Amino acid sequence: QVRGLCGTFNGDQSDEFTTPEGDVEPGLAAFANAFRAAGACPALGPRLPEPCDAFPGSRERAEAACAALMGPAFQ
C-alpha cells in the first residue's frame, strides 16, 4: 500500500523505482527526475553528484548521524 519515493516495502526490489505514472525506472536518476517539480531544480544527469563533495565537513556529520541510526537504539 506504500508507493513513491519511500518504495513499496513489498520485498520485491525490482519495483522499488516505480514512478507516479506506474513505470519502473532502471536507475536512480531517472526515478528521481520522475518526481521532480518542473522548474524547481535541475534534472539529475546519468551520474549522481556526490553530496559530500559540495559541502565540506558534511561527510563526518552524515557518518555520525548514520552511526546513531545503526546503533543499538534502532536495532
Beta strands, then each sheet from edge to edge (+ up, - down):
end
